[in-house]
C-alpha cells in the first residue's frame, strides 16, 4: 500500500500594514482613473455643448 500523503496549503504570511495601504491606494487610484476616463469619453450633458452660428 502506498504511504498516506497529507497535503496542507502553504503558509501565507499575513499582509503587513504597508502592503494593505499599497493595495488600497492602488485600488482607489484605478477607480479614480476609470472615472476620469469615462468623464472624458461620455458627454456630461447637452447644456455644455457649444453651437457655432
Secondary structure by P-SEA (a helix, b strand, c coil): cccbbbbbccccccccaaaaaaaaaaaaaaaaaaaaaaaaacccccccccccc
